[in-house]
Amino acid sequence: MNFHKDILKIDCKVQIEKICDFIRQQTLSMRRDGIVIGLSGGVDSAVCAELCFRAVGKKKIFALILPEKESNPVSKEYASKHAEKMGLIFDIVDITPTLEGFGAYEKRDEVIKGVFPEFGDNHRIKITLPPDLLSKDAFNFFTLQMEDEKGNIKSARLKKDQLNGIVAATDTKQRSRMMHLYYYAEKMNYLVCGTTNRNETVQGFFVKFGDGGVDIEPIASLYKNQVYALAEYMEVIPEIIQRAPSPDTYSFEVSDEEFYFRMPYDKLDMLLFAWENKVDIEDVCKVMGLTTEQVKRVYRDFTAKYNATRHLRELPATISI
């Protein structure tokens, strides 16, 4: 393979036609009358909405905006503005009561208070991985960061049971959103459109039976900057395009890079493509200006995450009798 700096450039018109054909075929084959999509205020869901719009028309799309009390307020604002720009029928459903009924916040806060006893409503929290994988090696251990009302930040490395407790409670946010999406989808005989890109799919950056529990994934073959290229081409509102990608599941804002990928998307896309396609490390170094050790370090990280999340991409294990 001739690996080069422009290897991920795409013809947006061709890609859009190809994906729209896929959406139409899937809608027909599932005998669905339209599409339900969740709008998060991020670029992936905005692009998927634009693709669905072109595939089946706005009258066959129902968009849901599903904030909760810890969502960044701009998420609802940008999602609403983009839905209005497209002329979509949409509704805003606050999922806070659903999460409170399950005890999601309470369960999570109990774990956090085991780390920071003073944690309360006047604090914001997030979890992060060690930064800048390209500069230095580090195990994928998670750190809990807490910010008080004065902007003071405390950090503590999480033990496995603490991390599991926080993640288990937090993942109910994605699963609650999917429950709402499927309620409307089944009521209207619509399918549910996913919004997971290739980086997230390959590296397992999604929640099983949450944002991963959908009927179709139109952009699962596209790397993040290819998604941005489509966003520009289809005129997604600039506020969304300029916004830093974030899972938006913690009260203290955290980027995708901080939370999971440990490098910016311009490097991540190229390196992930090279890893997937078994590009020779020397070629990667030459094109990207990286050292052999940097590329090997990233490849180890990709392999570890891919193997650890393999079950997310597979059907449930079954036994033959």
BALOBA-1460 file (C-alpha; in Angstrom, 3 decimals):
// residues 321
<rec num="1" residu="m" x="0.000" y="0.000" z="0.000"/>
<rec num="2" residu="n" x="1.196" y="3.503" z="-0.842"/>
<rec num="3" residu="f" x="0.645" y="5.229" z="2.496"/>
<rec num="4" residu="h" x="0.614" y="9.026" z="2.134"/>
<rec num="5" residu="k" x="-0.649" y="12.112" z="3.949"/>
<rec num="6" residu="d" x="-3.782" y="12.432" z="1.787"/>
<rec num="7" residu="i" x="-4.793" y="8.775" z="1.955"/>
<rec num="8" residu="l" x="-7.953" y="9.542" z="3.944"/>
<rec num="9" residu="k" x="-9.222" y="12.317" z="1.692"/>
<rec num="10" residu="i" x="-12.637" y="11.471" z="0.273"/>
<rec num="11" residu="d" x="-14.960" y="12.595" z="-2.491"/>
<rec num="12" residu="c" x="-17.799" y="13.896" z="-0.333"/>
<rec num="13" residu="k" x="-20.410" y="13.735" z="-3.084"/>
<rec num="14" residu="v" x="-19.613" y="10.095" z="-3.835"/>
<rec num="15" residu="q" x="-19.605" y="9.139" z="-0.155"/>
<rec num="16" residu="i" x="-22.921" y="10.862" z="0.482"/>
<rec num="17" residu="e" x="-24.581" y="9.080" z="-2.461"/>
<rec num="18" residu="k" x="-23.197" y="5.735" z="-1.301"/>
<rec num="19" residu="i" x="-24.338" y="6.191" z="2.306"/>
<rec num="20" residu="c" x="-27.763" y="7.507" z="1.311"/>
<rec num="21" residu="d" x="-28.294" y="4.440" z="-0.883"/>
<rec num="22" residu="f" x="-27.398" y="2.287" z="2.118"/>
<rec num="23" residu="i" x="-29.878" y="4.138" z="4.360"/>
<rec num="24" residu="r" x="-32.690" y="3.809" z="1.821"/>
<rec num="25" residu="q" x="-31.990" y="0.095" z="1.260"/>
<rec num="26" residu="q" x="-31.959" y="-0.638" z="4.977"/>
<rec num="27" residu="t" x="-35.150" y="1.314" z="5.613"/>
<rec num="28" residu="l" x="-36.923" y="-0.635" z="2.880"/>
<rec num="29" residu="s" x="-35.490" y="-4.032" z="3.834"/>
<rec num="30" residu="m" x="-36.574" y="-3.577" z="7.468"/>
<rec num="31" residu="r" x="-40.005" y="-2.432" z="6.274"/>
<rec num="32" residu="r" x="-39.771" y="0.770" z="8.265"/>
<rec num="33" residu="d" x="-41.619" y="3.969" z="7.449"/>
<rec num="34" residu="g" x="-38.879" y="6.351" z="8.514"/>
<rec num="35" residu="i" x="-35.969" y="7.040" z="10.836"/>
<rec num="36" residu="v" x="-35.536" y="8.134" z="14.452"/>
<rec num="37" residu="i" x="-32.229" y="9.771" z="15.327"/>
<rec num="38" residu="g" x="-30.837" y="11.236" z="18.526"/>
<rec num="39" residu="l" x="-29.199" y="14.649" z="18.127"/>
<rec num="40" residu="s" x="-26.448" y="15.285" z="20.667"/>
<rec num="41" residu="g" x="-25.175" y="18.665" z="19.521"/>
<rec num="42" residu="g" x="-22.050" y="16.935" z="18.160"/>
<rec num="43" residu="v" x="-20.776" y="16.493" z="14.633"/>
<rec num="44" residu="d" x="-21.444" y="12.755" z="14.263"/>
<rec num="45" residu="s" x="-25.175" y="12.950" z="14.956"/>
<rec num="46" residu="a" x="-25.493" y="16.133" z="12.880"/>
<rec num="47" residu="v" x="-23.877" y="14.449" z="9.878"/>
<rec num="48" residu="c" x="-26.039" y="11.340" z="10.280"/>
<rec num="49" residu="a" x="-29.150" y="13.528" z="10.393"/>
<rec num="50" residu="e" x="-28.067" y="15.278" z="7.195"/>
<rec num="51" residu="l" x="-27.491" y="11.927" z="5.499"/>
<rec num="52" residu="c" x="-30.897" y="10.625" z="6.574"/>
<rec num="53" residu="f" x="-32.459" y="13.875" z="5.364"/>
<rec num="54" residu="r" x="-30.972" y="13.323" z="1.915"/>
<rec num="55" residu="a" x="-31.857" y="9.626" z="1.909"/>
<rec num="56" residu="v" x="-35.535" y="9.662" z="2.920"/>
<rec num="57" residu="g" x="-36.591" y="13.306" z="3.250"/>
<rec num="58" residu="k" x="-37.323" y="15.378" z="6.337"/>
<rec num="59" residu="k" x="-40.952" y="14.210" z="6.633"/>
<rec num="60" residu="k" x="-39.742" y="10.678" z="7.403"/>
<rec num="61" residu="i" x="-37.291" y="11.697" z="10.141"/>
<rec num="62" residu="f" x="-38.043" y="12.239" z="13.809"/>
<rec num="63" residu="a" x="-35.206" y="13.690" z="15.872"/>
<rec num="64" residu="l" x="-34.892" y="13.448" z="19.632"/>
<rec num="65" residu="i" x="-32.730" y="15.683" z="21.803"/>
<rec num="66" residu="l" x="-32.131" y="13.913" z="25.109"/>
<rec num="67" residu="p" x="-30.331" y="16.087" z="27.664"/>
<rec num="68" residu="e" x="-29.924" y="15.375" z="31.377"/>
<rec num="69" residu="k" x="-28.966" y="17.615" z="34.274"/>
<rec num="70" residu="e" x="-25.227" y="17.186" z="33.726"/>
<rec num="71" residu="s" x="-25.236" y="17.740" z="29.955"/>
<rec num="72" residu="n" x="-23.418" y="20.774" z="28.633"/>
<rec num="73" residu="p" x="-26.190" y="23.347" z="27.962"/>
<rec num="74" residu="v" x="-24.816" y="24.052" z="24.496"/>
<rec num="75" residu="s" x="-25.540" y="20.462" z="23.487"/>
<rec num="76" residu="k" x="-29.290" y="21.064" z="23.531"/>
<rec num="77" residu="e" x="-28.832" y="24.521" z="22.024"/>
<rec num="78" residu="y" x="-26.745" y="23.344" z="19.068"/>
<rec num="79" residu="a" x="-28.849" y="20.231" z="18.476"/>
<rec num="80" residu="s" x="-32.034" y="22.312" z="18.396"/>
<rec num="81" residu="k" x="-30.485" y="24.903" z="16.110"/>
<rec num="82" residu="h" x="-29.328" y="22.244" z="13.651"/>
<rec num="83" residu="a" x="-32.704" y="20.473" z="13.668"/>
<rec num="84" residu="e" x="-34.405" y="23.798" z="12.951"/>
<rec num="85" residu="k" x="-31.916" y="24.541" z="10.171"/>
<rec num="86" residu="m" x="-32.858" y="21.213" z="8.558"/>
<rec num="87" residu="g" x="-36.579" y="21.706" z="9.135"/>
<rec num="88" residu="l" x="-36.843" y="18.437" z="11.070"/>
<rec num="89" residu="i" x="-39.666" y="17.420" z="13.354"/>
<rec num="90" residu="f" x="-38.016" y="17.032" z="16.758"/>
<rec num="91" residu="d" x="-38.720" y="16.834" z="20.451"/>
<rec num="92" residu="i" x="-36.658" y="17.513" z="23.561"/>
<rec num="93" residu="v" x="-36.990" y="14.944" z="26.344"/>
<rec num="94" residu="d" x="-35.079" y="15.472" z="29.595"/>
<rec num="95" residu="i" x="-33.923" y="12.029" z="30.725"/>
<rec num="96" residu="t" x="-32.961" y="13.214" z="34.233"/>
<rec num="97" residu="p" x="-36.113" y="11.693" z="35.812"/>
<rec num="98" residu="t" x="-35.347" y="8.345" z="34.162"/>
<rec num="99" residu="l" x="-31.815" y="8.382" z="35.550"/>
<rec num="100" residu="e" x="-32.978" y="9.503" z="38.976"/>
<rec num="101" residu="g" x="-35.581" y="6.746" z="39.042"/>
<rec num="102" residu="f" x="-32.851" y="4.194" z="38.413"/>
<rec num="103" residu="g" x="-30.595" y="5.833" z="40.982"/>
<rec num="104" residu="a" x="-27.804" y="6.481" z="38.456"/>
<rec num="105" residu="y" x="-26.515" y="9.672" z="40.082"/>
<rec num="106" residu="e" x="-26.829" y="8.259" z="43.583"/>
<rec num="107" residu="k" x="-24.976" y="5.061" z="42.694"/>
<rec num="108" residu="r" x="-22.180" y="6.995" z="40.992"/>
<rec num="109" residu="d" x="-21.872" y="9.619" z="43.745"/>
<rec num="110" residu="e" x="-21.513" y="6.928" z="46.376"/>
<rec num="111" residu="v" x="-18.384" y="5.704" z="44.562"/>
<rec num="112" residu="i" x="-17.023" y="9.229" z="44.125"/>
<rec num="113" residu="k" x="-17.438" y="9.998" z="47.833"/>
<rec num="114" residu="g" x="-15.289" y="6.967" z="48.533"/>
<rec num="115" residu="v" x="-12.513" y="8.826" z="46.674"/>
<rec num="116" residu="f" x="-13.369" y="12.417" z="47.612"/>
<rec num="117" residu="p" x="-15.564" y="12.462" z="50.767"/>
<rec num="118" residu="e" x="-16.305" y="16.171" z="50.333"/>
<rec num="119" residu="f" x="-17.919" y="15.646" z="46.895"/>
<rec num="120" residu="g" x="-21.295" y="17.376" z="46.576"/>
<rec num="121" residu="d" x="-23.592" y="19.316" z="44.256"/>
<rec num="122" residu="n" x="-21.125" y="22.215" z="44.058"/>
<rec num="123" residu="h" x="-18.469" y="19.997" z="42.476"/>
<rec num="124" residu="r" x="-17.945" y="18.853" z="38.885"/>
<rec num="125" residu="i" x="-16.267" y="15.586" z="37.929"/>
<rec num="126" residu="k" x="-14.765" y="13.770" z="34.966"/>
<rec num="127" residu="i" x="-12.514" y="10.774" z="34.363"/>
<rec num="128" residu="t" x="-9.495" y="10.857" z="32.066"/>
<rec num="129" residu="l" x="-6.655" y="8.716" z="30.727"/>
<rec num="130" residu="p" x="-2.980" y="9.783" z="30.783"/>
<rec num="131" residu="p" x="-2.484" y="12.473" z="28.123"/>
<rec num="132" residu="d" x="-0.359" y="12.608" z="24.992"/>
<rec num="133" residu="l" x="0.376" y="8.999" z="24.124"/>
<rec num="134" residu="l" x="2.711" y="10.155" z="21.351"/>
<rec num="135" residu="s" x="5.018" y="11.916" z="23.824"/>
<rec num="136" residu="k" x="5.274" y="9.311" z="26.538"/>
<rec num="137" residu="d" x="4.204" y="5.786" z="27.355"/>
<rec num="138" residu="a" x="1.744" y="5.098" z="30.159"/>
<rec num="139" residu="f" x="-0.711" y="2.401" z="31.083"/>
<rec num="140" residu="n" x="-4.406" y="3.078" z="30.426"/>
<rec num="141" residu="f" x="-5.248" y="3.930" z="34.033"/>
<rec num="142" residu="f" x="-8.136" y="6.282" z="34.702"/>
<rec num="143" residu="t" x="-7.976" y="9.367" z="36.904"/>
<rec num="144" residu="l" x="-10.942" y="10.996" z="38.609"/>
<rec num="145" residu="q" x="-10.809" y="14.794" z="38.547"/>
<rec num="146" residu="m" x="-13.020" y="16.950" z="40.749"/>
<rec num="147" residu="e" x="-13.427" y="20.719" z="40.437"/>
<rec num="148" residu="d" x="-14.968" y="22.826" z="43.242"/>
<rec num="149" residu="e" x="-16.935" y="26.065" z="42.885"/>
<rec num="150" residu="k" x="-13.698" y="28.093" z="43.057"/>
<rec num="151" residu="g" x="-12.090" y="26.223" z="40.192"/>
<rec num="152" residu="n" x="-9.730" y="24.184" z="42.361"/>
<rec num="153" residu="i" x="-9.073" y="20.714" z="40.942"/>
<rec num="154" residu="k" x="-8.200" y="17.518" z="42.786"/>
<rec num="155" residu="s" x="-7.174" y="14.291" z="41.084"/>
<rec num="156" residu="a" x="-6.960" y="10.667" z="42.192"/>
<rec num="157" residu="r" x="-6.116" y="7.484" z="40.337"/>
<rec num="158" residu="l" x="-9.096" y="5.124" z="40.327"/>
<rec num="159" residu="k" x="-8.963" y="1.548" z="41.504"/>
<rec num="160" residu="k" x="-10.628" y="-1.007" z="39.245"/>
<rec num="161" residu="d" x="-13.780" y="-1.349" z="41.371"/>
<rec num="162" residu="q" x="-14.117" y="2.436" z="41.629"/>
<rec num="163" residu="l" x="-13.782" y="2.870" z="37.872"/>
<rec num="164" residu="n" x="-16.272" y="0.088" z="37.243"/>
<rec num="165" residu="g" x="-18.772" y="1.655" z="39.618"/>
<rec num="166" residu="i" x="-18.564" y="5.080" z="37.992"/>
<rec num="167" residu="v" x="-18.709" y="3.697" z="34.447"/>
<rec num="168" residu="a" x="-21.608" y="1.353" z="35.231"/>
<rec num="169" residu="a" x="-23.683" y="4.235" z="36.569"/>
<rec num="170" residu="t" x="-22.660" y="6.649" z="33.811"/>
<rec num="171" residu="d" x="-23.376" y="4.199" z="30.986"/>
<rec num="172" residu="t" x="-27.037" y="4.219" z="32.015"/>
<rec num="173" residu="k" x="-27.205" y="7.655" z="30.381"/>
<rec num="174" residu="q" x="-26.575" y="6.184" z="26.922"/>
<rec num="175" residu="r" x="-28.853" y="3.232" z="27.626"/>
<rec num="176" residu="s" x="-31.642" y="5.523" z="28.828"/>
<rec num="177" residu="r" x="-31.357" y="7.568" z="25.658"/>
<rec num="178" residu="m" x="-31.610" y="4.430" z="23.552"/>
<rec num="179" residu="m" x="-34.703" y="3.337" z="25.473"/>
<rec num="180" residu="h" x="-36.388" y="6.632" z="24.547"/>
<rec num="181" residu="l" x="-35.298" y="6.377" z="20.914"/>
<rec num="182" residu="y" x="-36.728" y="2.881" z="20.567"/>
<rec num="183" residu="y" x="-39.982" y="3.879" z="22.221"/>
<rec num="184" residu="y" x="-40.626" y="6.372" z="19.437"/>
<rec num="185" residu="a" x="-39.160" y="4.121" z="16.745"/>
<rec num="186" residu="e" x="-41.499" y="1.252" z="17.580"/>
<rec num="187" residu="k" x="-44.454" y="3.577" z="18.044"/>
<rec num="188" residu="m" x="-43.901" y="5.113" z="14.593"/>
<rec num="189" residu="n" x="-42.571" y="1.982" z="12.838"/>
<rec num="190" residu="y" x="-39.259" y="3.775" z="12.285"/>
<rec num="191" residu="l" x="-35.714" y="2.412" z="12.537"/>
<rec num="192" residu="v" x="-33.104" y="3.874" z="14.898"/>
<rec num="193" residu="c" x="-30.077" y="5.462" z="13.249"/>
<rec num="194" residu="g" x="-26.725" y="5.173" z="15.018"/>
<rec num="195" residu="t" x="-24.016" y="7.821" z="14.984"/>
<rec num="196" residu="t" x="-20.801" y="5.884" z="15.731"/>
<rec num="197" residu="n" x="-17.787" y="6.705" z="13.542"/>
<rec num="198" residu="r" x="-14.957" y="4.327" z="12.603"/>
<rec num="199" residu="n" x="-12.557" y="5.419" z="15.349"/>
<rec num="200" residu="e" x="-15.208" y="4.687" z="17.960"/>
<rec num="201" residu="t" x="-16.272" y="1.428" z="16.330"/>
<rec num="202" residu="v" x="-12.797" y="-0.076" z="16.028"/>
<rec num="203" residu="q" x="-11.581" y="1.122" z="19.430"/>
<rec num="204" residu="g" x="-14.785" y="0.325" z="21.330"/>
<rec num="205" residu="f" x="-15.688" y="3.888" z="22.301"/>
<rec num="206" residu="f" x="-19.411" y="3.234" z="22.641"/>
<rec num="207" residu="v" x="-21.808" y="1.635" z="25.103"/>
<rec num="208" residu="k" x="-23.247" y="-1.789" z="24.385"/>
<rec num="209" residu="f" x="-27.045" y="-1.528" z="24.213"/>
<rec num="210" residu="g" x="-26.564" y="2.229" z="24.547"/>
<rec num="211" residu="d" x="-25.303" y="4.269" z="21.607"/>
<rec num="212" residu="g" x="-24.178" y="0.943" z="20.129"/>
<rec num="213" residu="g" x="-27.689" y="-0.539" z="20.221"/>
<rec num="214" residu="v" x="-29.125" y="0.702" z="16.931"/>
<rec num="215" residu="d" x="-30.528" y="-0.563" z="13.630"/>
<rec num="216" residu="i" x="-28.056" y="1.069" z="11.228"/>
<rec num="217" residu="e" x="-24.633" y="2.767" z="11.490"/>
<rec num="218" residu="p" x="-24.213" y="5.032" z="8.437"/>
<rec num="219" residu="i" x="-20.800" y="6.503" z="9.323"/>
<rec num="220" residu="a" x="-19.081" y="3.483" z="10.905"/>
<rec num="221" residu="s" x="-16.716" y="3.326" z="7.918"/>
<rec num="222" residu="l" x="-15.658" y="6.986" z="8.220"/>
<rec num="223" residu="y" x="-12.759" y="8.288" z="10.285"/>
<rec num="224" residu="k" x="-13.427" y="11.415" z="12.333"/>
<rec num="225" residu="n" x="-11.910" y="13.929" z="9.942"/>
<rec num="226" residu="q" x="-13.838" y="12.348" z="7.084"/>
<rec num="227" residu="v" x="-16.973" y="12.996" z="9.130"/>
<rec num="228" residu="y" x="-15.866" y="16.623" z="9.454"/>
<rec num="229" residu="a" x="-15.359" y="16.800" z="5.692"/>
<rec num="230" residu="l" x="-18.971" y="15.692" z="5.166"/>
<rec num="231" residu="a" x="-20.124" y="18.160" z="7.814"/>
<rec num="232" residu="e" x="-18.509" y="21.031" z="5.922"/>
<rec num="233" residu="y" x="-19.860" y="19.803" z="2.587"/>
<rec num="234" residu="m" x="-23.422" y="19.424" z="3.901"/>
<rec num="235" residu="e" x="-23.280" y="22.742" z="5.769"/>
<rec num="236" residu="v" x="-23.719" y="21.534" z="9.320"/>
<rec num="237" residu="i" x="-24.000" y="24.635" z="11.503"/>
<rec num="238" residu="p" x="-20.564" y="26.110" z="12.352"/>
<rec num="239" residu="e" x="-21.125" y="25.905" z="16.105"/>
<rec num="240" residu="i" x="-21.164" y="22.113" z="15.874"/>
<rec num="241" residu="i" x="-18.213" y="21.891" z="13.479"/>
<rec num="242" residu="q" x="-16.075" y="24.121" z="15.702"/>
<rec num="243" residu="r" x="-17.018" y="22.350" z="18.936"/>
<rec num="244" residu="a" x="-14.423" y="20.055" z="20.544"/>
<rec num="245" residu="p" x="-15.633" y="16.412" z="20.367"/>
<rec num="246" residu="s" x="-16.806" y="15.211" z="23.779"/>
<rec num="247" residu="p" x="-18.797" y="12.279" z="25.186"/>
<rec num="248" residu="d" x="-20.769" y="14.876" z="27.224"/>
<rec num="249" residu="t" x="-21.560" y="12.442" z="30.027"/>
<rec num="250" residu="y" x="-19.767" y="14.154" z="32.923"/>
<rec num="251" residu="s" x="-20.512" y="17.441" z="34.682"/>
<rec num="252" residu="f" x="-16.881" y="18.570" z="34.223"/>
<rec num="253" residu="e" x="-16.398" y="18.800" z="30.447"/>
<rec num="254" residu="v" x="-13.990" y="16.242" z="29.005"/>
<rec num="255" residu="s" x="-12.860" y="15.810" z="25.395"/>
<rec num="256" residu="d" x="-12.671" y="12.537" z="23.474"/>
<rec num="257" residu="e" x="-8.892" y="12.915" z="23.502"/>
<rec num="258" residu="e" x="-8.734" y="13.260" z="27.306"/>
<rec num="259" residu="f" x="-11.269" y="10.558" z="27.997"/>
<rec num="260" residu="y" x="-10.245" y="7.814" z="25.604"/>
<rec num="261" residu="f" x="-8.041" y="8.324" z="22.560"/>
<rec num="262" residu="r" x="-5.035" y="10.118" z="24.113"/>
<rec num="263" residu="m" x="-4.128" y="11.966" z="20.904"/>
<rec num="264" residu="p" x="-5.731" y="14.492" z="18.518"/>
<rec num="265" residu="y" x="-7.915" y="13.187" z="15.711"/>
<rec num="266" residu="d" x="-5.594" y="14.332" z="12.913"/>
<rec num="267" residu="k" x="-2.963" y="11.906" z="14.203"/>
<rec num="268" residu="l" x="-5.441" y="9.279" z="15.394"/>
<rec num="269" residu="d" x="-7.148" y="8.864" z="12.019"/>
<rec num="270" residu="m" x="-3.938" y="8.265" z="10.102"/>
<rec num="271" residu="l" x="-2.417" y="5.968" z="12.701"/>
<rec num="272" residu="l" x="-5.584" y="3.921" z="13.118"/>
<rec num="273" residu="f" x="-5.857" y="3.499" z="9.347"/>
<rec num="274" residu="a" x="-2.226" y="2.387" z="9.218"/>
<rec num="275" residu="w" x="-2.733" y="-0.068" z="12.087"/>
<rec num="276" residu="e" x="-5.879" y="-1.540" z="10.531"/>
<rec num="277" residu="n" x="-4.220" y="-1.947" z="7.151"/>
<rec num="278" residu="k" x="-0.905" y="-3.235" z="8.523"/>
<rec num="279" residu="v" x="1.105" y="-0.405" z="6.965"/>
<rec num="280" residu="d" x="4.836" y="-0.851" z="7.517"/>
<rec num="281" residu="i" x="5.965" y="1.142" z="10.543"/>
<rec num="282" residu="e" x="8.855" y="2.703" z="8.599"/>
<rec num="283" residu="d" x="6.376" y="4.094" z="6.051"/>
<rec num="284" residu="v" x="4.211" y="5.519" z="8.827"/>
<rec num="285" residu="c" x="7.225" y="7.194" z="10.431"/>
<rec num="286" residu="k" x="8.325" y="8.707" z="7.150"/>
<rec num="287" residu="v" x="4.908" y="10.132" z="6.240"/>
<rec num="288" residu="m" x="3.924" y="11.350" z="9.715"/>
<rec num="289" residu="g" x="7.298" y="12.437" z="11.056"/>
<rec num="290" residu="l" x="7.123" y="10.055" z="14.020"/>
<rec num="291" residu="t" x="9.681" y="7.742" z="15.578"/>
<rec num="292" residu="t" x="9.494" y="3.965" z="15.482"/>
<rec num="293" residu="e" x="8.925" y="3.889" z="19.236"/>
<rec num="294" residu="q" x="5.997" y="6.344" z="18.975"/>
<rec num="295" residu="v" x="4.257" y="4.269" z="16.318"/>
<rec num="296" residu="k" x="4.856" y="1.007" z="18.177"/>
<rec num="297" residu="r" x="3.475" y="2.586" z="21.355"/>
<rec num="298" residu="v" x="0.320" y="3.700" z="19.558"/>
<rec num="299" residu="y" x="-0.096" y="0.314" z="17.877"/>
<rec num="300" residu="r" x="0.115" y="-1.392" z="21.281"/>
<rec num="301" residu="d" x="-2.589" y="0.924" z="22.589"/>
<rec num="302" residu="f" x="-4.834" y="0.265" z="19.585"/>
<rec num="303" residu="t" x="-4.376" y="-3.487" z="19.934"/>
<rec num="304" residu="a" x="-5.133" y="-3.442" z="23.654"/>
<rec num="305" residu="k" x="-8.319" y="-1.413" z="23.216"/>
<rec num="306" residu="y" x="-9.456" y="-3.468" z="20.230"/>
<rec num="307" residu="n" x="-9.022" y="-6.744" z="22.104"/>
<rec num="308" residu="a" x="-10.568" y="-5.443" z="25.322"/>
<rec num="309" residu="t" x="-13.693" y="-4.245" z="23.487"/>
<rec num="310" residu="r" x="-14.048" y="-7.110" z="21.020"/>
<rec num="311" residu="h" x="-17.250" y="-8.305" z="22.713"/>
<rec num="312" residu="l" x="-18.922" y="-4.956" z="22.020"/>
<rec num="313" residu="r" x="-18.720" y="-5.553" z="18.275"/>
<rec num="314" residu="e" x="-20.020" y="-9.119" z="18.335"/>
<rec num="315" residu="l" x="-23.379" y="-10.772" z="18.797"/>
<rec num="316" residu="p" x="-23.912" y="-12.436" z="22.177"/>
<rec num="317" residu="a" x="-22.043" y="-15.712" z="22.536"/>
<rec num="318" residu="t" x="-24.260" y="-18.746" z="21.979"/>
<rec num="319" residu="i" x="-23.872" y="-22.498" z="22.315"/>
<rec num="320" residu="s" x="-24.857" y="-25.078" z="19.725"/>
<rec num="321" residu="i" x="-26.722" y="-28.124" z="21.010"/>
